[in-house]
Amino acid sequence: MEMMMMSERKNNRGKIQIMGDVLALATSGIKKTHIMYRANLSYEQVHLYLGELIGKRLIVQDVSPDGVVYRTTTKGREFLLSYTRLVEFLEEEPVVELSAPYVSRQ
């Protein structure tokens, strides 16, 4: 599932898309450096996004013997579900093929 959320054009992702990527990566717990590499974010970006996600209670920090691990909260999973639905909706093929009545064929 986490790879499904990753964008193919990582250089042109928007804020919501990056948040979705980070939340998908953190569903089973992940360290900050792993988020950085897997989501293709800089050190500054990872701090910015984690701060915002924590502030919105979409992600939490868990301290474990291995260090700090980030986990997606229930609210974060709800966001991820809605985000995934939206992405799927936008990627659907059109059901009806539209004709081009405004194009003249002279």
Secondary structure, 3 states (H helix, E strand, C coil): CHHHHCCCCHHHCCHHHHHHHHHHHHHHCECHHHHHHHCCCCHHHHHHHHHHHHHCCCEEEEEECCEEEEEECHHHHHHHHHHHHHHHHHHCCCCCCCCCCCCCCC
